[in-house]
Every structure is written in C-alpha cells, then in structure tokens.
Amino acid sequence: MESNQKIHCSVGSCKYNDITVQECKLKAINIMPNTNVNTGNEKETMCVSYKNNK
C-alpha cells in the first residue's frame, strides 16, 4: 500500500489489527466474494486476510 493509505479495522480478534488505533497492519489485504447462501448472489464483503490472534 502507499504510505498515505490506511485500512481501519475494528475486529479485535484479528492478529493484524492494532486495536489501539484500529488500523490493519498488513501491507496488502485479500478480498473475495462472499456468496449469499439464500440467493446465490455474491457480495464483496469477505476479507480473507483475517487471522485469529490466538
């Protein structure tokens, strides 16, 4: 990412989230379509870069 771009995150369980400033510390994130099981429609809302901090 460019030095002036930031991704804000409020997912406290993600290893890459700096909870003190709510910013994602990854250099890049991976987004993929999340298929709605009821309609089959895809919505681009799934961040697959999430990693549990436990």
Secondary structure, DSSP 8 states (H G I E B T S, - for coil): --TT---B---TTBTTEETTTTEE--SS--EEEEE-TTT--EEEEEETT--B--
